[in-house]
Amino acid sequence: MKKSTVWPEIHLDRSTQAPTLRQQIERQLASAIRTGKLLYGCRLPSSRLMANLLNVSRGTVVDAYETLLTTGVLVATAGSG
C-alpha cells in the first residue's frame, strides 16, 4: 500500500540571517516529528515540491533533508517514490 504524502506546516522567517532557511526547515520538521504532528512512516513532499511550496531553492530543501537523514530524524526508503 502506498503511503500518502504529508504536508508539514512550515513557516519561514526571511527577515533574519540566523537561523538560515535550511536550519528553520530542519528545526520545524524535527519538531513536528517530536511532537507527533508528523508520524513515523509518513511521506514528505519531494525536495522539488517542498522547495516550490516554501519558495526556496531546491538545494536548501535537499540540504535540510540530508541533515535530517544523517542525524536519524528522517529515514529514506529506497524505491518508495
N, C-alpha and C positions, 0 to 999 in steps of 0.2 A: 504494500500500500504506500502510495506517495504521500509524503508529509506536505502540508500546506505551508506557504511562506508566511512568516510573522513580520508585521510591520512595526518595528520598535519606535517608540516616541522619542525622538532626539531633537533637542533644541540647542542650536549653536550660538554662542556669543561671539560675534565678529568684531566687537568693539575693543577686544583685548588681545594682546600678543601671547599672554600666558594665562591659562594653558592654551596650547595650539589647538587648531581644529581637530587634528588627529587625536590628541590627548582627550579632548572633550568627547569625541566619538567613543574612544576606548572606555573612558570612565563611565559614560552613560550606559553603554552596553553591559559592562561588568556589573554595574549597579542594578540594572534591570534583571540580570540573571540572579544576583544575590538575593534580591527582594521577591523573586518569583514571578515578576512580570513577563519574563521570558523563561519558558520551561525547557528542561533538558530534552534535547532531541528536536526542538523546533528548528525550522529552516529560516535563515536570514535571507534578505534580498541579495542578489548578486552584487558584486562590488560596483559594477557599471550602473545598475539601477539605483543602488543606495547613493552613489555619487550624484546622480541626476536628482533624486529626491531631496538631497541636502544642499544641492548647488555647490558642490566642492569637486575638486579633481578626483578622478578615479584612483590615482596614486595615493591620495590621502586616505581613502577608504581601504585600499589594499594594504597599506602600511598598518592601519588600525587593526584590521582583521588578522594580519600576520602576527602582530604583537600579542593579540588575544589568543591566537593559536599557540604561540610559543610559550606563553605563560600558563596554558592549560585552561583558560577561561572558556575558549571555544574548542570544538572538536570538528574536524573535517572528515567527511566520509567519501572515499573515492567512488566515482561513478554515480553520485547521487544527483547530478544535475550540473 
